[in-house]
Amino acid sequence: MTSSTEISQTIFDDVKAVVVATLGIEDQAANLGAETGLYGNLPELNSLAVVKLVVALQKRFGIEIELGEIFCDVFYTLGGLAAFVESKVH
């Protein structure tokens, strides 16, 4: 997996599963990798979907995501989102 930061495969896979389920993009799951663009690239990921995704990630990982931590760069790529989640878990 290529990514700017090394992330655990398990966390990446779990974040990917949450993204796929929350956005209802099961048909695209096989094509999603660490470098896959999210916000601005997936039409399913609009501002309301970001809120739903944040809530789903908080529930799945038992983390707290503050409003001030939600920036476009966090949702730029799937790998970036996974790295952000991993930073909150550890």
trRosetta pair geometry for C-beta under 8 A, 3 or more apart (Angstrom, degrees):
i j d omega theta_ij theta_ji phi_ij phi_ji
1 7 7.7 -71 109 56 140 88
1 9 7.0 162 -5 -100 143 84
1 12 6.7 4 -155 -171 169 177
1 33 7.0 -171 -135 -170 85 95
1 34 4.9 102 -178 -24 102 135
1 79 7.3 162 165 -105 111 119
2 33 7.9 37 43 151 82 123
2 34 6.0 -172 72 69 53 130
2 35 6.2 2 84 -41 101 117
2 79 7.8 -69 98 -80 52 163
3 6 6.8 138 75 -93 110 29
3 7 6.0 -34 92 9 163 101
3 34 4.3 -90 -73 169 103 145
3 35 7.3 -152 -91 -60 64 72
3 77 7.9 -180 -128 112 89 136
3 79 3.9 -158 -118 -173 116 141
3 80 7.9 -176 -156 -55 104 52
3 82 7.9 -68 -129 67 157 118
3 83 6.9 170 164 -53 133 121
4 79 7.2 131 19 121 75 126
4 80 7.4 26 34 -85 115 84
4 83 7.6 -48 68 -43 87 165
5 79 7.7 160 50 155 75 102
5 83 4.6 91 68 -128 127 141
7 11 5.8 -105 168 76 102 117
7 12 5.3 115 108 -59 119 102
7 34 7.6 162 39 -122 122 122
7 79 6.5 178 15 -161 137 78
7 82 4.9 104 154 121 164 110
7 83 4.9 -115 -73 -83 124 71
7 86 5.2 -168 -140 -20 97 155
8 11 4.4 81 68 10 100 103
8 12 6.7 -166 91 -8 50 86
8 86 6.2 151 19 -117 95 131
9 12 5.5 -55 -146 39 32 114
9 13 6.1 32 156 -20 67 107
10 13 5.9 -55 -147 36 27 109
10 14 6.3 24 155 -16 63 108
11 14 5.7 -56 -145 40 32 110
11 15 6.1 32 156 -19 67 106
11 82 5.6 128 123 -171 94 96
11 85 6.2 179 179 98 113 111
11 86 4.8 88 138 -83 166 98
11 89 6.8 -145 -114 19 131 156
12 15 5.9 -57 -146 38 28 108
12 16 6.2 30 154 -20 64 109
12 34 6.7 -40 -144 -88 134 94
12 78 7.7 78 -158 140 88 98
12 79 7.0 -6 -124 -114 114 64
12 82 4.4 31 -106 -153 64 159
13 16 5.6 -54 -146 37 29 114
13 17 6.4 32 153 -22 63 105
14 17 5.6 -51 -148 33 32 113
14 18 6.5 32 153 -18 64 103
14 60 6.5 166 167 155 110 131
14 61 7.4 117 128 -74 135 95
15 18 5.7 -54 -151 36 33 111
15 19 6.3 34 151 -20 66 105
15 57 7.0 25 -125 -117 81 108
15 78 7.1 148 116 -175 114 82
15 81 5.8 165 174 114 136 100
15 82 4.2 -166 40 -97 156 82
15 85 5.3 177 -89 25 124 155
16 19 5.7 -54 -148 36 31 112
16 20 6.2 31 155 -19 66 108
16 29 7.2 104 159 -150 106 86
16 32 5.8 154 -146 110 111 129
16 78 6.2 46 -94 -174 85 130
16 82 7.4 -7 -39 -74 78 122
17 20 5.8 -53 -144 37 29 111
17 21 6.2 23 159 -13 65 110
18 21 6.0 -59 -143 42 27 106
18 22 5.8 23 161 -17 65 114
18 53 7.1 109 138 -151 102 76
18 56 5.1 158 -169 131 108 116
18 57 5.7 111 141 -82 159 69
18 60 5.3 -103 -87 -14 132 163
19 22 6.1 -59 -139 40 23 107
19 23 6.0 -1 169 3 62 116
19 25 7.6 -32 135 46 81 117
19 32 7.4 180 93 -172 132 160
19 38 7.4 -93 -145 -119 137 122
19 53 6.6 28 -109 -134 64 119
19 78 6.6 -97 4 -124 171 102
19 81 7.3 93 -70 100 130 155
20 23 6.6 -71 -140 49 18 94
20 25 5.5 -108 -140 69 61 80
20 26 5.8 86 172 -88 107 52
20 28 7.5 -162 -122 72 93 82
20 29 4.7 33 -120 -95 143 104
20 32 7.1 -145 -72 14 103 157
21 24 7.5 21 -176 -71 27 43
21 26 7.7 48 -87 -70 49 91
21 56 7.4 -177 87 -166 106 150
22 49 6.9 123 140 -166 103 87
22 52 5.5 160 -168 124 112 105
22 53 4.9 128 126 -94 160 71
22 56 4.8 -136 -81 8 127 165
23 42 6.7 -5 -163 150 157 139
23 44 4.2 96 -170 127 107 133
23 45 6.1 -37 -106 -67 132 77
23 49 6.0 52 -102 -163 83 133
23 53 7.4 11 -51 -78 89 112
24 44 6.7 -152 56 -149 84 143
25 28 4.4 -31 164 37 105 115
25 29 6.8 146 113 -54 78 69
25 32 8.0 97 112 -51 124 132
25 42 7.0 -56 -70 -156 161 129
25 44 5.7 -157 -57 27 115 162
26 29 5.6 -19 -156 -22 42 119
28 31 5.4 -68 -172 47 69 108
28 32 6.2 77 133 -43 89 100
29 32 5.9 -54 -152 15 35 116
31 36 7.4 115 128 -100 74 133
32 36 4.8 -62 -147 -8 65 168
32 78 5.8 107 177 -58 102 166
33 36 5.3 131 52 -29 56 98
33 78 6.9 156 102 59 27 133
33 79 7.6 -1 138 -46 63 105
34 77 6.6 43 156 149 55 120
34 78 5.9 -131 -134 83 27 93
34 79 3.1 52 -171 -69 86 120
34 82 7.2 -77 -123 32 84 136
35 77 5.7 -48 -148 -151 31 136
35 78 7.6 -12 40 41 14 91
35 79 6.2 5 -60 -1 40 128
36 41 7.4 -168 168 104 69 146
36 77 6.2 128 70 -157 43 78
36 78 4.6 26 60 -3 100 120
36 79 7.9 127 33 -13 68 82
37 40 6.6 -67 163 78 118 89
37 41 3.3 100 106 -14 112 157
37 42 7.4 -179 107 -22 73 80
37 76 6.8 -54 -137 170 73 57
37 77 5.9 -53 -97 -97 42 68
38 41 6.2 72 46 48 5 104
38 42 5.7 -33 -156 13 47 117
38 45 5.5 -2 170 42 82 178
38 75 4.8 -109 93 174 129 76
38 76 6.6 103 39 121 93 9
38 77 6.3 155 -6 -123 93 14
38 78 6.0 129 -56 -62 109 63
38 81 6.5 50 -21 -31 159 134
39 42 7.5 -43 -81 41 22 87
39 45 5.3 -113 -94 124 56 126
39 50 7.0 29 -94 -84 119 117
39 72 5.9 -130 89 -148 146 76
39 75 4.0 63 -18 120 121 118
39 76 6.7 -54 43 -86 97 34
40 72 7.9 44 -24 -161 121 112
41 45 7.9 19 61 43 62 126
42 45 4.3 66 82 5 106 108
43 46 7.6 4 173 -51 50 92
44 49 6.1 128 147 -108 67 167
45 49 5.0 -132 -133 96 42 136
45 50 6.6 74 -175 -63 83 76
45 53 7.4 9 -130 -31 95 148
45 75 7.0 177 168 178 138 127
46 49 5.1 95 46 12 60 105
46 50 7.3 -106 106 -12 34 89
47 50 5.5 -44 -151 24 35 116
47 51 7.1 36 151 -17 62 98
48 51 5.8 -51 -159 31 38 112
48 52 6.6 35 147 -14 67 105
49 52 5.4 -52 -146 40 38 112
49 53 6.0 42 153 -23 68 106
50 53 5.6 -55 -145 37 29 113
50 54 6.4 33 154 -22 64 104
50 70 7.0 109 161 -171 121 129
50 75 6.5 -51 -119 -81 109 160
51 54 5.8 -52 -148 33 29 112
51 55 6.5 28 153 -15 63 106
52 55 5.8 -56 -151 38 31 111
52 56 6.2 30 152 -18 66 109
53 56 5.6 -54 -144 38 31 111
53 57 6.2 31 157 -19 66 106
54 57 5.9 -55 -146 37 28 109
54 58 6.4 31 154 -21 63 106
54 65 5.3 -125 -162 78 102 144
54 70 6.4 -33 -91 -95 141 130
55 58 5.8 -54 -149 34 30 113
55 59 6.5 27 155 -16 64 107
56 59 5.8 -56 -149 38 31 110
56 60 6.1 26 157 -18 66 111
57 60 5.8 -55 -139 39 30 109
57 61 5.9 -7 173 13 67 114
57 63 7.0 -36 136 54 86 114
57 65 6.8 43 90 -25 116 141
57 85 5.9 -115 -168 -106 124 121
58 61 6.9 -75 -135 53 17 85
58 62 7.6 52 174 -116 53 9
58 63 5.6 -113 -126 71 58 67
58 64 6.5 52 -136 -104 111 32
58 65 5.7 -116 -75 9 104 99
59 62 7.7 14 -172 -68 21 46
61 85 5.9 179 -45 -172 168 108
61 88 7.0 85 122 95 140 111
61 89 5.5 -89 -175 -85 121 106
63 85 6.9 178 21 -152 160 72
63 88 4.2 69 -158 136 144 123
63 89 6.1 -78 -71 -75 125 61
64 88 7.5 -158 54 -167 49 122
65 69 5.6 -124 -168 74 76 129
65 70 6.7 76 155 -61 114 94
65 88 6.7 -37 -81 -110 80 161
66 69 4.7 95 62 -4 81 106
66 70 7.9 -146 97 -14 50 83
67 70 6.1 -55 -163 18 39 112
69 74 7.1 76 150 -64 75 155
69 84 7.8 143 162 -169 111 120
70 74 6.3 -101 -141 46 43 145
70 75 7.9 26 -165 -23 78 113
71 74 5.2 110 59 -6 71 98
71 75 7.9 -168 95 12 45 84
72 75 6.1 -76 -157 53 39 94
72 76 6.4 68 143 -65 72 85
73 76 5.0 -15 -147 -23 42 124
73 80 6.7 -112 158 174 67 147
74 80 6.3 -172 -156 136 29 105
74 81 6.1 78 160 -101 70 66
74 84 4.8 50 -145 -73 97 164
75 80 7.5 -132 -57 93 4 115
75 81 6.0 44 -107 -79 48 111
76 80 5.1 22 58 44 91 159
77 80 4.4 99 56 4 83 103
77 81 7.0 -147 93 -4 46 84
78 81 5.7 -53 -150 36 33 112
78 82 6.4 34 151 -19 65 106
79 82 5.6 -53 -146 37 32 112
79 83 6.3 34 154 -20 65 105
80 83 5.6 -51 -145 35 31 112
80 84 6.4 36 152 -21 63 104
81 84 5.6 -52 -150 34 32 114
81 85 6.5 32 152 -17 65 104
82 85 5.7 -53 -148 37 33 111
82 86 6.2 35 152 -22 65 106
83 86 5.5 -51 -145 36 31 114
83 87 6.5 36 153 -23 63 103
84 87 5.8 -53 -152 31 30 112
84 88 6.8 24 151 -15 62 105
85 88 5.7 -60 -155 37 35 109
85 89 6.3 34 150 -24 69 107
86 89 5.6 -54 -145 33 34 112
86 90 6.3 9 165 0 68 110
87 90 6.7 -65 -138 47 25 93
